[in-house]
Amino acid sequence: MNKGVITITDAEFETEVLQSEQPVLVYFWASWCGPCQLMSPVINLAATTYSDRLKIVKMEADPNPVAVKQYQVEGLPALRLIKDNQLLESIEGVIGKDKLLSFLEKHLNNN
């Protein structure tokens, strides 16, 4: 099982996210986004912590307008939790480690 964050594009979204057997946390970011730099270590921690139950992918927002539009990303960083082709929950803006882990626990413990 991959313990890291997988970088994907619009072209890979269906295969990596919508057809995944595990829930997927999609992390939308941009290189020019200061708050995104703060989120990256927290996202990496979540990828390591939940690698057995969750796939985490990151998408740079600017070159991937299809997923950005489809999931109504209006601010960065943005998180979308998707399972079985359904959007379970959305978060926009920086969140701390504790909030991210409790957000994931809430959804992953329902499996």
Gaussian input, Z-matrix of N, CA and C with variables (Angstrom, degrees):
# hf/3-21g

backbone

0 1
 N
 C     1     B1
 C     2     B2     1     A1
 N     3     B3     2     A2     1     D1
 C     4     B4     3     A3     2     D2
 C     5     B5     4     A4     3     D3
 N     6     B6     5     A5     4     D4
 C     7     B7     6     A6     5     D5
 C     8     B8     7     A7     6     D6
 N     9     B9     8     A8     7     D7
 C    10    B10     9     A9     8     D8
 C    11    B11    10    A10     9     D9
 N    12    B12    11    A11    10    D10
 C    13    B13    12    A12    11    D11
 C    14    B14    13    A13    12    D12
 N    15    B15    14    A14    13    D13
 C    16    B16    15    A15    14    D14
 C    17    B17    16    A16    15    D15
 N    18    B18    17    A17    16    D16
 C    19    B19    18    A18    17    D17
 C    20    B20    19    A19    18    D18
 N    21    B21    20    A20    19    D19
 C    22    B22    21    A21    20    D20
 C    23    B23    22    A22    21    D21
 N    24    B24    23    A23    22    D22
 C    25    B25    24    A24    23    D23
 C    26    B26    25    A25    24    D24
 N    27    B27    26    A26    25    D25
 C    28    B28    27    A27    26    D26
 C    29    B29    28    A28    27    D27
 N    30    B30    29    A29    28    D28
 C    31    B31    30    A30    29    D29
 C    32    B32    31    A31    30    D30
 N    33    B33    32    A32    31    D31
 C    34    B34    33    A33    32    D32
 C    35    B35    34    A34    33    D33
 N    36    B36    35    A35    34    D34
 C    37    B37    36    A36    35    D35
 C    38    B38    37    A37    36    D36
 N    39    B39    38    A38    37    D37
 C    40    B40    39    A39    38    D38
 C    41    B41    40    A40    39    D39
 N    42    B42    41    A41    40    D40
 C    43    B43    42    A42    41    D41
 C    44    B44    43    A43    42    D42
 N    45    B45    44    A44    43    D43
 C    46    B46    45    A45    44    D44
 C    47    B47    46    A46    45    D45
 N    48    B48    47    A47    46    D46
 C    49    B49    48    A48    47    D47
 C    50    B50    49    A49    48    D48
 N    51    B51    50    A50    49    D49
 C    52    B52    51    A51    50    D50
 C    53    B53    52    A52    51    D51
 N    54    B54    53    A53    52    D52
 C    55    B55    54    A54    53    D53
 C    56    B56    55    A55    54    D54
 N    57    B57    56    A56    55    D55
 C    58    B58    57    A57    56    D56
 C    59    B59    58    A58    57    D57
 N    60    B60    59    A59    58    D58
 C    61    B61    60    A60    59    D59
 C    62    B62    61    A61    60    D60
 N    63    B63    62    A62    61    D61
 C    64    B64    63    A63    62    D62
 C    65    B65    64    A64    63    D63
 N    66    B66    65    A65    64    D64
 C    67    B67    66    A66    65    D65
 C    68    B68    67    A67    66    D66
 N    69    B69    68    A68    67    D67
 C    70    B70    69    A69    68    D68
 C    71    B71    70    A70    69    D69
 N    72    B72    71    A71    70    D70
 C    73    B73    72    A72    71    D71
 C    74    B74    73    A73    72    D72
 N    75    B75    74    A74    73    D73
 C    76    B76    75    A75    74    D74
 C    77    B77    76    A76    75    D75
 N    78    B78    77    A77    76    D76
 C    79    B79    78    A78    77    D77
 C    80    B80    79    A79    78    D78
 N    81    B81    80    A80    79    D79
 C    82    B82    81    A81    80    D80
 C    83    B83    82    A82    81    D81
 N    84    B84    83    A83    82    D82
 C    85    B85    84    A84    83    D83
 C    86    B86    85    A85    84    D84
 N    87    B87    86    A86    85    D85
 C    88    B88    87    A87    86    D86
 C    89    B89    88    A88    87    D87
 N    90    B90    89    A89    88    D88
 C    91    B91    90    A90    89    D89
 C    92    B92    91    A91    90    D90
 N    93    B93    92    A92    91    D91
 C    94    B94    93    A93    92    D92
 C    95    B95    94    A94    93    D93
 N    96    B96    95    A95    94    D94
 C    97    B97    96    A96    95    D95
 C    98    B98    97    A97    96    D96
 N    99    B99    98    A98    97    D97
 C   100   B100    99    A99    98    D98
 C   101   B101   100   A100    99    D99
 N   102   B102   101   A101   100   D100
 C   103   B103   102   A102   101   D101
 C   104   B104   103   A103   102   D102
 N   105   B105   104   A104   103   D103
 C   106   B106   105   A105   104   D104
 C   107   B107   106   A106   105   D105
 N   108   B108   107   A107   106   D106
 C   109   B109   108   A108   107   D107
 C   110   B110   109   A109   108   D108
 N   111   B111   110   A110   109   D109
 C   112   B112   111   A111   110   D110
 C   113   B113   112   A112   111   D111
 N   114   B114   113   A113   112   D112
 C   115   B115   114   A114   113   D113
 C   116   B116   115   A115   114   D114
 N   117   B117   116   A116   115   D115
 C   118   B118   117   A117   116   D116
 C   119   B119   118   A118   117   D117
 N   120   B120   119   A119   118   D118
 C   121   B121   120   A120   119   D119
 C   122   B122   121   A121   120   D120
 N   123   B123   122   A122   121   D121
 C   124   B124   123   A123   122   D122
 C   125   B125   124   A124   123   D123
 N   126   B126   125   A125   124   D124
 C   127   B127   126   A126   125   D125
 C   128   B128   127   A127   126   D126
 N   129   B129   128   A128   127   D127
 C   130   B130   129   A129   128   D128
 C   131   B131   130   A130   129   D129
 N   132   B132   131   A131   130   D130
 C   133   B133   132   A132   131   D131
 C   134   B134   133   A133   132   D132
 N   135   B135   134   A134   133   D133
 C   136   B136   135   A135   134   D134
 C   137   B137   136   A136   135   D135
 N   138   B138   137   A137   136   D136
 C   139   B139   138   A138   137   D137
 C   140   B140   139   A139   138   D138
 N   141   B141   140   A140   139   D139
 C   142   B142   141   A141   140   D140
 C   143   B143   142   A142   141   D141
 N   144   B144   143   A143   142   D142
 C   145   B145   144   A144   143   D143
 C   146   B146   145   A145   144   D144
 N   147   B147   146   A146   145   D145
 C   148   B148   147   A147   146   D146
 C   149   B149   148   A148   147   D147
 N   150   B150   149   A149   148   D148
 C   151   B151   150   A150   149   D149
 C   152   B152   151   A151   150   D150
 N   153   B153   152   A152   151   D151
 C   154   B154   153   A153   152   D152
 C   155   B155   154   A154   153   D153
 N   156   B156   155   A155   154   D154
 C   157   B157   156   A156   155   D155
 C   158   B158   157   A157   156   D156
 N   159   B159   158   A158   157   D157
 C   160   B160   159   A159   158   D158
 C   161   B161   160   A160   159   D159
 N   162   B162   161   A161   160   D160
 C   163   B163   162   A162   161   D161
 C   164   B164   163   A163   162   D162
 N   165   B165   164   A164   163   D163
 C   166   B166   165   A165   164   D164
 C   167   B167   166   A166   165   D165
 N   168   B168   167   A167   166   D166
 C   169   B169   168   A168   167   D167
 C   170   B170   169   A169   168   D168
 N   171   B171   170   A170   169   D169
 C   172   B172   171   A171   170   D170
 C   173   B173   172   A172   171   D171
 N   174   B174   173   A173   172   D172
 C   175   B175   174   A174   173   D173
 C   176   B176   175   A175   174   D174
 N   177   B177   176   A176   175   D175
 C   178   B178   177   A177   176   D176
 C   179   B179   178   A178   177   D177
 N   180   B180   179   A179   178   D178
 C   181   B181   180   A180   179   D179
 C   182   B182   181   A181   180   D180
 N   183   B183   182   A182   181   D181
 C   184   B184   183   A183   182   D182
 C   185   B185   184   A184   183   D183
 N   186   B186   185   A185   184   D184
 C   187   B187   186   A186   185   D185
 C   188   B188   187   A187   186   D186
 N   189   B189   188   A188   187   D187
 C   190   B190   189   A189   188   D188
 C   191   B191   190   A190   189   D189
 N   192   B192   191   A191   190   D190
 C   193   B193   192   A192   191   D191
 C   194   B194   193   A193   192   D192
 N   195   B195   194   A194   193   D193
 C   196   B196   195   A195   194   D194
 C   197   B197   196   A196   195   D195
 N   198   B198   197   A197   196   D196
 C   199   B199   198   A198   197   D197
 C   200   B200   199   A199   198   D198
 N   201   B201   200   A200   199   D199
 C   202   B202   201   A201   200   D200
 C   203   B203   202   A202   201   D201
 N   204   B204   203   A203   202   D202
 C   205   B205   204   A204   203   D203
 C   206   B206   205   A205   204   D204
 N   207   B207   206   A206   205   D205
 C   208   B208   207   A207   206   D206
 C   209   B209   208   A208   207   D207
 N   210   B210   209   A209   208   D208
 C   211   B211   210   A210   209   D209
 C   212   B212   211   A211   210   D210
 N   213   B213   212   A212   211   D211
 C   214   B214   213   A213   212   D212
 C   215   B215   214   A214   213   D213
 N   216   B216   215   A215   214   D214
 C   217   B217   216   A216   215   D215
 C   218   B218   217   A217   216   D216
 N   219   B219   218   A218   217   D217
 C   220   B220   219   A219   218   D218
 C   221   B221   220   A220   219   D219
 N   222   B222   221   A221   220   D220
 C   223   B223   222   A222   221   D221
 C   224   B224   223   A223   222   D222
 N   225   B225   224   A224   223   D223
 C   226   B226   225   A225   224   D224
 C   227   B227   226   A226   225   D225
 N   228   B228   227   A227   226   D226
 C   229   B229   228   A228   227   D227
 C   230   B230   229   A229   228   D228
 N   231   B231   230   A230   229   D229
 C   232   B232   231   A231   230   D230
 C   233   B233   232   A232   231   D231
 N   234   B234   233   A233   232   D232
 C   235   B235   234   A234   233   D233
 C   236   B236   235   A235   234   D234
 N   237   B237   236   A236   235   D235
 C   238   B238   237   A237   236   D236
 C   239   B239   238   A238   237   D237
 N   240   B240   239   A239   238   D238
 C   241   B241   240   A240   239   D239
 C   242   B242   241   A241   240   D240
 N   243   B243   242   A242   241   D241
 C   244   B244   243   A243   242   D242
 C   245   B245   244   A244   243   D243
 N   246   B246   245   A245   244   D244
 C   247   B247   246   A246   245   D245
 C   248   B248   247   A247   246   D246
 N   249   B249   248   A248   247   D247
 C   250   B250   249   A249   248   D248
 C   251   B251   250   A250   249   D249
 N   252   B252   251   A251   250   D250
 C   253   B253   252   A252   251   D251
 C   254   B254   253   A253   252   D252
 N   255   B255   254   A254   253   D253
 C   256   B256   255   A255   254   D254
 C   257   B257   256   A256   255   D255
 N   258   B258   257   A257   256   D256
 C   259   B259   258   A258   257   D257
 C   260   B260   259   A259   258   D258
 N   261   B261   260   A260   259   D259
 C   262   B262   261   A261   260   D260
 C   263   B263   262   A262   261   D261
 N   264   B264   263   A263   262   D262
 C   265   B265   264   A264   263   D263
 C   266   B266   265   A265   264   D264
 N   267   B267   266   A266   265   D265
 C   268   B268   267   A267   266   D266
 C   269   B269   268   A268   267   D267
 N   270   B270   269   A269   268   D268
 C   271   B271   270   A270   269   D269
 C   272   B272   271   A271   270   D270
 N   273   B273   272   A272   271   D271
 C   274   B274   273   A273   272   D272
 C   275   B275   274   A274   273   D273
 N   276   B276   275   A275   274   D274
 C   277   B277   276   A276   275   D275
 C   278   B278   277   A277   276   D276
 N   279   B279   278   A278   277   D277
 C   280   B280   279   A279   278   D278
 C   281   B281   280   A280   279   D279
 N   282   B282   281   A281   280   D280
 C   283   B283   282   A282   281   D281
 C   284   B284   283   A283   282   D282
 N   285   B285   284   A284   283   D283
 C   286   B286   285   A285   284   D284
 C   287   B287   286   A286   285   D285
 N   288   B288   287   A287   286   D286
 C   289   B289   288   A288   287   D287
 C   290   B290   289   A289   288   D288
 N   291   B291   290   A290   289   D289
 C   292   B292   291   A291   290   D290
 C   293   B293   292   A292   291   D291
 N   294   B294   293   A293   292   D292
 C   295   B295   294   A294   293   D293
 C   296   B296   295   A295   294   D294
 N   297   B297   296   A296   295   D295
 C   298   B298   297   A297   296   D296
 C   299   B299   298   A298   297   D297
 N   300   B300   299   A299   298   D298
 C   301   B301   300   A300   299   D299
 C   302   B302   301   A301   300   D300
 N   303   B303   302   A302   301   D301
 C   304   B304   303   A303   302   D302
 C   305   B305   304   A304   303   D303
 N   306   B306   305   A305   304   D304
 C   307   B307   306   A306   305   D305
 C   308   B308   307   A307   306   D306
 N   309   B309   308   A308   307   D307
 C   310   B310   309   A309   308   D308
 C   311   B311   310   A310   309   D309
 N   312   B312   311   A311   310   D310
 C   313   B313   312   A312   311   D311
 C   314   B314   313   A313   312   D312
 N   315   B315   314   A314   313   D313
 C   316   B316   315   A315   314   D314
 C   317   B317   316   A316   315   D315
 N   318   B318   317   A317   316   D316
 C   319   B319   318   A318   317   D317
 C   320   B320   319   A319   318   D318
 N   321   B321   320   A320   319   D319
 C   322   B322   321   A321   320   D320
 C   323   B323   322   A322   321   D321
 N   324   B324   323   A323   322   D322
 C   325   B325   324   A324   323   D323
 C   326   B326   325   A325   324   D324
 N   327   B327   326   A326   325   D325
 C   328   B328   327   A327   326   D326
 C   329   B329   328   A328   327   D327
 N   330   B330   329   A329   328   D328
 C   331   B331   330   A330   329   D329
 C   332   B332   331   A331   330   D330

   B1=1.4611
   B2=1.5215
   B3=1.3056
   B4=1.4535
   B5=1.5264
   B6=1.3249
   B7=1.4566
   B8=1.5130
   B9=1.3314
   B10=1.4492
   B11=1.5065
   B12=1.3041
   B13=1.4490
   B14=1.5285
   B15=1.3144
   B16=1.4587
   B17=1.5251
   B18=1.3221
   B19=1.4619
   B20=1.5198
   B21=1.3317
   B22=1.4640
   B23=1.5276
   B24=1.3424
   B25=1.4655
   B26=1.5277
   B27=1.3222
   B28=1.4692
   B29=1.5285
   B30=1.3294
   B31=1.4674
   B32=1.5302
   B33=1.3081
   B34=1.4673
   B35=1.5232
   B36=1.3210
   B37=1.4582
   B38=1.5309
   B39=1.3157
   B40=1.4648
   B41=1.5277
   B42=1.3228
   B43=1.4661
   B44=1.5248
   B45=1.3313
   B46=1.4670
   B47=1.5279
   B48=1.3227
   B49=1.4699
   B50=1.5284
   B51=1.3021
   B52=1.4662
   B53=1.5221
   B54=1.3305
   B55=1.4615
   B56=1.5298
   B57=1.3095
   B58=1.4634
   B59=1.5283
   B60=1.3096
   B61=1.4706
   B62=1.5217
   B63=1.3145
   B64=1.4624
   B65=1.5306
   B66=1.3260
   B67=1.4666
   B68=1.5316
   B69=1.3200
   B70=1.4625
   B71=1.5248
   B72=1.3238
   B73=1.4579
   B74=1.5215
   B75=1.3355
   B76=1.4550
   B77=1.5253
   B78=1.3219
   B79=1.4669
   B80=1.5244
   B81=1.3311
   B82=1.4649
   B83=1.5248
   B84=1.3245
   B85=1.4587
   B86=1.5316
   B87=1.3275
   B88=1.4629
   B89=1.5232
   B90=1.3205
   B91=1.4727
   B92=1.5265
   B93=1.3323
   B94=1.4592
   B95=1.5327
   B96=1.3195
   B97=1.4758
   B98=1.5288
   B99=1.3385
   B100=1.4634
   B101=1.5228
   B102=1.3398
   B103=1.4616
   B104=1.5395
   B105=1.3341
   B106=1.4739
   B107=1.5314
   B108=1.3491
   B109=1.4625
   B110=1.5332
   B111=1.3334
   B112=1.4647
   B113=1.5251
   B114=1.3269
   B115=1.4704
   B116=1.5232
   B117=1.3321
   B118=1.4664
   B119=1.5266
   B120=1.3481
   B121=1.4694
   B122=1.5376
   B123=1.3316
   B124=1.4658
   B125=1.5289
   B126=1.3217
   B127=1.4695
   B128=1.5271
   B129=1.3262
   B130=1.4722
   B131=1.5212
   B132=1.3243
   B133=1.4644
   B134=1.5281
   B135=1.3243
   B136=1.4670
   B137=1.5253
   B138=1.3310
   B139=1.4647
   B140=1.5221
   B141=1.3182
   B142=1.4635
   B143=1.5270
   B144=1.3211
   B145=1.4606
   B146=1.5266
   B147=1.3216
   B148=1.4712
   B149=1.5275
   B150=1.3302
   B151=1.4639
   B152=1.5268
   B153=1.3279
   B154=1.4706
   B155=1.5296
   B156=1.3426
   B157=1.4656
   B158=1.5143
   B159=1.3361
   B160=1.4538
   B161=1.5223
   B162=1.3185
   B163=1.4689
   B164=1.5226
   B165=1.3256
   B166=1.4621
   B167=1.5155
   B168=1.3286
   B169=1.4594
   B170=1.5188
   B171=1.3329
   B172=1.4575
   B173=1.5141
   B174=1.3203
   B175=1.4574
   B176=1.5167
   B177=1.3157
   B178=1.4607
   B179=1.5161
   B180=1.3155
   B181=1.4672
   B182=1.5321
   B183=1.3100
   B184=1.4708
   B185=1.5358
   B186=1.3399
   B187=1.4651
   B188=1.5341
   B189=1.3164
   B190=1.4643
   B191=1.5284
   B192=1.3280
   B193=1.4646
   B194=1.5249
   B195=1.3190
   B196=1.4684
   B197=1.5319
   B198=1.3186
   B199=1.4699
   B200=1.5281
   B201=1.3297
   B202=1.4689
   B203=1.5306
   B204=1.3272
   B205=1.4683
   B206=1.5231
   B207=1.3291
   B208=1.4664
   B209=1.5232
   B210=1.3341
   B211=1.4634
   B212=1.5276
   B213=1.3322
   B214=1.4622
   B215=1.5233
   B216=1.3227
   B217=1.4593
   B218=1.5211
   B219=1.3262
   B220=1.4546
   B221=1.5196
   B222=1.3110
   B223=1.4624
   B224=1.5178
   B225=1.3289
   B226=1.4653
   B227=1.5166
   B228=1.3192
   B229=1.4701
   B230=1.5329
   B231=1.3200
   B232=1.4656
   B233=1.5218
   B234=1.3186
   B235=1.4656
   B236=1.5160
   B237=1.3195
   B238=1.4597
   B239=1.5235
   B240=1.3149
   B241=1.4601
   B242=1.5226
   B243=1.3265
   B244=1.4627
   B245=1.5216
   B246=1.3248
   B247=1.4672
   B248=1.5204
   B249=1.3302
   B250=1.4699
   B251=1.5279
   B252=1.3405
   B253=1.4614
   B254=1.5322
   B255=1.3288
   B256=1.4664
   B257=1.5253
   B258=1.3198
   B259=1.4573
   B260=1.5249
   B261=1.3314
   B262=1.4655
   B263=1.5217
   B264=1.3348
   B265=1.4618
   B266=1.5170
   B267=1.3282
   B268=1.4583
   B269=1.5199
   B270=1.3260
   B271=1.4719
   B272=1.5198
   B273=1.3209
   B274=1.4570
   B275=1.5099
   B276=1.3245
   B277=1.4555
   B278=1.5172
   B279=1.3109
   B280=1.4631
   B281=1.5225
   B282=1.3153
   B283=1.4617
   B284=1.5192
   B285=1.3103
   B286=1.4553
   B287=1.5224
   B288=1.3006
   B289=1.4668
   B290=1.5217
   B291=1.3263
   B292=1.4635
   B293=1.5220
   B294=1.3344
   B295=1.4623
   B296=1.5345
   B297=1.3259
   B298=1.4673
   B299=1.5215
   B300=1.3223
   B301=1.4657
   B302=1.5261
   B303=1.3404
   B304=1.4702
   B305=1.5297
   B306=1.3298
   B307=1.4675
   B308=1.5324
   B309=1.3248
   B310=1.4721
   B311=1.5137
   B312=1.3216
   B313=1.4667
   B314=1.5346
   B315=1.3275
   B316=1.4706
   B317=1.5315
   B318=1.3199
   B319=1.4585
   B320=1.5229
   B321=1.3263
   B322=1.4644
   B323=1.5221
   B324=1.3160
   B325=1.4612
   B326=1.5245
   B327=1.3378
   B328=1.4585
   B329=1.5165
   B330=1.3216
   B331=1.4836
   B332=1.5156
   A1=109.29
   A2=116.32
   A3=121.78
   A4=109.47
   A5=116.08
   A6=119.53
   A7=112.12
   A8=117.36
   A9=119.70
   A10=112.42
   A11=113.99
   A12=121.75
   A13=107.23
   A14=116.77
   A15=122.14
   A16=108.20
   A17=117.10
   A18=121.35
   A19=108.69
   A20=116.59
   A21=120.46
   A22=110.77
   A23=114.24
   A24=121.88
   A25=108.16
   A26=115.15
   A27=120.10
   A28=111.04
   A29=116.64
   A30=120.96
   A31=112.28
   A32=117.00
   A33=121.38
   A34=113.30
   A35=117.82
   A36=121.77
   A37=112.33
   A38=117.09
   A39=118.85
   A40=111.63
   A41=116.42
   A42=120.33
   A43=111.97
   A44=116.22
   A45=120.51
   A46=113.69
   A47=117.43
   A48=120.53
   A49=111.16
   A50=116.91
   A51=120.08
   A52=112.84
   A53=117.95
   A54=120.46
   A55=112.78
   A56=117.70
   A57=121.07
   A58=110.81
   A59=115.05
   A60=119.73
   A61=110.86
   A62=117.00
   A63=122.18
   A64=109.48
   A65=117.31
   A66=118.88
   A67=108.33
   A68=116.36
   A69=121.39
   A70=109.27
   A71=115.20
   A72=121.10
   A73=106.56
   A74=116.51
   A75=121.54
   A76=107.47
   A77=114.81
   A78=122.45
   A79=107.75
   A80=116.03
   A81=121.64
   A82=108.21
   A83=116.55
   A84=121.46
   A85=109.28
   A86=115.60
   A87=121.90
   A88=108.68
   A89=115.86
   A90=120.33
   A91=111.80
   A92=118.09
   A93=122.64
   A94=112.54
   A95=117.10
   A96=122.71
   A97=110.53
   A98=115.97
   A99=120.22
   A100=113.46
   A101=118.82
   A102=119.87
   A103=113.11
   A104=117.07
   A105=120.02
   A106=110.72
   A107=115.95
   A108=120.03
   A109=109.98
   A110=116.21
   A111=120.72
   A112=111.78
   A113=116.77
   A114=121.47
   A115=113.19
   A116=117.27
   A117=120.39
   A118=114.13
   A119=119.98
   A120=118.63
   A121=112.91
   A122=116.82
   A123=121.18
   A124=109.76
   A125=116.72
   A126=121.37
   A127=109.72
   A128=116.69
   A129=120.16
   A130=111.37
   A131=117.51
   A132=121.49
   A133=110.63
   A134=116.68
   A135=120.93
   A136=110.36
   A137=117.39
   A138=121.18
   A139=110.39
   A140=116.56
   A141=120.70
   A142=111.06
   A143=116.49
   A144=122.01
   A145=112.72
   A146=117.32
   A147=121.29
   A148=113.61
   A149=117.80
   A150=120.49
   A151=113.33
   A152=117.08
   A153=119.62
   A154=112.63
   A155=117.84
   A156=120.93
   A157=115.02
   A158=117.14
   A159=120.23
   A160=110.16
   A161=115.56
   A162=121.21
   A163=106.59
   A164=116.00
   A165=119.94
   A166=108.29
   A167=114.49
   A168=120.68
   A169=108.44
   A170=115.63
   A171=118.48
   A172=108.85
   A173=113.81
   A174=121.61
   A175=108.72
   A176=115.51
   A177=119.05
   A178=106.97
   A179=117.17
   A180=121.51
   A181=113.28
   A182=117.87
   A183=120.27
   A184=114.45
   A185=119.95
   A186=118.39
   A187=114.32
   A188=118.58
   A189=121.62
   A190=111.17
   A191=117.96
   A192=120.90
   A193=114.81
   A194=118.18
   A195=119.53
   A196=110.47
   A197=117.79
   A198=121.14
   A199=110.74
   A200=117.03
   A201=120.78
   A202=109.75
   A203=116.54
   A204=120.06
   A205=111.45
   A206=116.47
   A207=120.92
   A208=111.16
   A209=117.42
   A210=120.97
   A211=111.96
   A212=115.92
   A213=123.26
   A214=113.38
   A215=115.52
   A216=120.80
   A217=107.79
   A218=115.47
   A219=120.48
   A220=112.82
   A221=117.24
   A222=121.65
   A223=109.38
   A224=115.14
   A225=120.22
   A226=109.42
   A227=117.66
   A228=127.03
   A229=110.63
   A230=114.16
   A231=120.35
   A232=109.35
   A233=115.53
   A234=121.75
   A235=109.01
   A236=116.15
   A237=122.17
   A238=106.80
   A239=116.44
   A240=121.55
   A241=107.66
   A242=115.21
   A243=121.40
   A244=109.23
   A245=115.03
   A246=120.58
   A247=108.04
   A248=116.10
   A249=121.58
   A250=111.31
   A251=115.42
   A252=121.82
   A253=112.70
   A254=118.02
   A255=122.78
   A256=109.70
   A257=116.12
   A258=120.97
   A259=107.98
   A260=116.59
   A261=120.35
   A262=111.75
   A263=115.80
   A264=118.39
   A265=110.06
   A266=115.67
   A267=122.77
   A268=109.68
   A269=114.86
   A270=120.72
   A271=106.46
   A272=116.47
   A273=120.51
   A274=108.58
   A275=115.95
   A276=122.29
   A277=111.03
   A278=114.79
   A279=121.47
   A280=110.23
   A281=115.71
   A282=120.77
   A283=107.78
   A284=116.35
   A285=121.12
   A286=111.86
   A287=114.33
   A288=121.63
   A289=111.55
   A290=117.34
   A291=120.28
   A292=111.79
   A293=116.54
   A294=119.92
   A295=110.50
   A296=117.09
   A297=119.92
   A298=110.71
   A299=117.12
   A300=119.94
   A301=111.08
   A302=118.44
   A303=118.89
   A304=110.65
   A305=117.92
   A306=122.83
   A307=109.73
   A308=116.96
   A309=120.50
   A310=111.71
   A311=117.06
   A312=120.97
   A313=111.38
   A314=115.30
   A315=120.64
   A316=110.47
   A317=116.85
   A318=120.66
   A319=112.80
   A320=117.12
   A321=119.27
   A322=111.91
   A323=117.65
   A324=119.57
   A325=112.32
   A326=116.71
   A327=120.32
   A328=112.01
   A329=116.60
   A330=120.12
   A331=111.27
   D1=136.14
   D2=-179.92
   D3=-70.59
   D4=126.95
   D5=-178.94
   D6=-98.80
   D7=3.17
   D8=-177.85
   D9=-111.45
   D10=179.66
   D11=176.87
   D12=-87.15
   D13=132.13
   D14=-178.60
   D15=-98.85
   D16=128.43
   D17=176.53
   D18=-87.86
   D19=126.79
   D20=-178.91
   D21=-130.17
   D22=170.89
   D23=177.63
   D24=-123.68
   D25=175.66
   D26=175.99
   D27=-53.03
   D28=-39.67
   D29=-176.69
   D30=-63.30
   D31=-27.78
   D32=-178.01
   D33=-98.09
   D34=-4.61
   D35=-172.13
   D36=-58.61
   D37=-48.16
   D38=-177.12
   D39=-61.00
   D40=-46.57
   D41=-178.55
   D42=-66.82
   D43=-48.72
   D44=-173.40
   D45=-77.82
   D46=-30.04
   D47=-174.15
   D48=-109.84
   D49=-60.98
   D50=-171.78
   D51=-69.05
   D52=-30.08
   D53=-179.72
   D54=-98.47
   D55=6.55
   D56=-179.03
   D57=-69.25
   D58=142.09
   D59=176.49
   D60=-78.98
   D61=-22.86
   D62=178.70
   D63=-97.96
   D64=159.47
   D65=169.11
   D66=-61.28
   D67=151.46
   D68=-178.87
   D69=-127.23
   D70=129.78
   D71=171.89
   D72=-98.41
   D73=117.28
   D74=178.64
   D75=-99.02
   D76=124.00
   D77=-178.64
   D78=-108.82
   D79=109.69
   D80=177.52
   D81=-91.69
   D82=132.24
   D83=-175.32
   D84=-147.28
   D85=175.22
   D86=173.67
   D87=-148.43
   D88=148.21
   D89=-178.05
   D90=-65.14
   D91=-27.92
   D92=-178.85
   D93=-85.67
   D94=-2.88
   D95=-173.68
   D96=-90.74
   D97=107.14
   D98=178.80
   D99=-58.69
   D100=-48.13
   D101=179.16
   D102=-59.91
   D103=-28.25
   D104=177.88
   D105=-63.21
   D106=-34.43
   D107=178.89
   D108=-62.79
   D109=-34.25
   D110=179.25
   D111=-71.10
   D112=-31.64
   D113=-177.01
   D114=-77.96
   D115=-28.84
   D116=-172.74
   D117=-53.50
   D118=-47.11
   D119=178.84
   D120=-62.64
   D121=-34.86
   D122=179.91
   D123=-68.76
   D124=-40.27
   D125=177.49
   D126=-63.77
   D127=-43.25
   D128=178.99
   D129=-63.24
   D130=-39.05
   D131=177.15
   D132=-62.55
   D133=-44.29
   D134=178.94
   D135=-62.62
   D136=-38.66
   D137=179.89
   D138=-62.19
   D139=-40.79
   D140=179.11
   D141=-71.70
   D142=-44.08
   D143=-176.44
   D144=-65.20
   D145=-40.53
   D146=-172.54
   D147=-110.72
   D148=20.11
   D149=-174.49
   D150=-58.35
   D151=-23.64
   D152=180.00
   D153=-79.78
   D154=-18.86
   D155=-174.43
   D156=-125.32
   D157=-4.47
   D158=-169.97
   D159=-149.23
   D160=139.72
   D161=171.41
   D162=-103.72
   D163=136.67
   D164=176.14
   D165=-119.50
   D166=126.98
   D167=176.97
   D168=-122.26
   D169=150.91
   D170=174.89
   D171=-123.54
   D172=141.85
   D173=-179.36
   D174=-128.89
   D175=127.21
   D176=173.27
   D177=-73.20
   D178=126.18
   D179=-170.20
   D180=-64.45
   D181=-47.15
   D182=-172.63
   D183=-59.63
   D184=-46.58
   D185=-178.79
   D186=-82.37
   D187=2.58
   D188=-176.20
   D189=-128.24
   D190=64.52
   D191=-173.57
   D192=-69.29
   D193=-21.71
   D194=-177.37
   D195=-66.95
   D196=-52.86
   D197=179.78
   D198=-66.43
   D199=-37.85
   D200=178.85
   D201=-58.92
   D202=-44.72
   D203=179.66
   D204=-70.68
   D205=-44.22
   D206=-177.03
   D207=-60.36
   D208=-38.09
   D209=-176.70
   D210=-103.73
   D211=17.87
   D212=171.57
   D213=48.98
   D214=49.44
   D215=176.98
   D216=-76.91
   D217=116.92
   D218=-178.14
   D219=-112.82
   D220=-18.94
   D221=178.41
   D222=-143.08
   D223=156.75
   D224=179.85
   D225=-121.29
   D226=148.90
   D227=-6.32
   D228=-69.70
   D229=157.23
   D230=178.99
   D231=-135.45
   D232=142.12
   D233=178.22
   D234=-121.55
   D235=138.49
   D236=174.45
   D237=-131.72
   D238=124.55
   D239=177.32
   D240=-100.64
   D241=119.99
   D242=-173.74
   D243=-125.29
   D244=134.07
   D245=176.42
   D246=-141.83
   D247=134.91
   D248=178.98
   D249=50.95
   D250=43.73
   D251=176.30
   D252=66.97
   D253=15.19
   D254=-180.00
   D255=-117.70
   D256=136.83
   D257=174.61
   D258=-78.24
   D259=117.11
   D260=-179.77
   D261=-86.46
   D262=-41.17
   D263=-177.64
   D264=-164.16
   D265=154.14
   D266=179.57
   D267=-127.60
   D268=144.91
   D269=172.97
   D270=-138.08
   D271=136.88
   D272=173.07
   D273=-123.87
   D274=143.36
   D275=-178.84
   D276=96.09
   D277=169.60
   D278=-178.26
   D279=-72.27
   D280=134.12
   D281=171.33
   D282=-127.59
   D283=152.86
   D284=-179.05
   D285=-80.67
   D286=171.89
   D287=-178.58
   D288=-57.09
   D289=-47.57
   D290=-176.72
   D291=-62.14
   D292=-42.10
   D293=-179.56
   D294=-66.86
   D295=-41.83
   D296=179.14
   D297=-63.38
   D298=-45.80
   D299=-177.69
   D300=-65.78
   D301=-39.01
   D302=178.77
   D303=-70.77
   D304=-34.64
   D305=174.97
   D306=-59.81
   D307=-46.12
   D308=179.90
   D309=-69.16
   D310=-42.46
   D311=179.23
   D312=-56.77
   D313=-42.93
   D314=-178.47
   D315=-56.17
   D316=-41.93
   D317=-177.06
   D318=-85.71
   D319=-36.91
   D320=-175.33
   D321=-75.96
   D322=-24.81
   D323=178.60
   D324=-78.11
   D325=-7.66
   D326=175.77
   D327=-84.03
   D328=-6.03
   D329=-177.44
   D330=-76.63

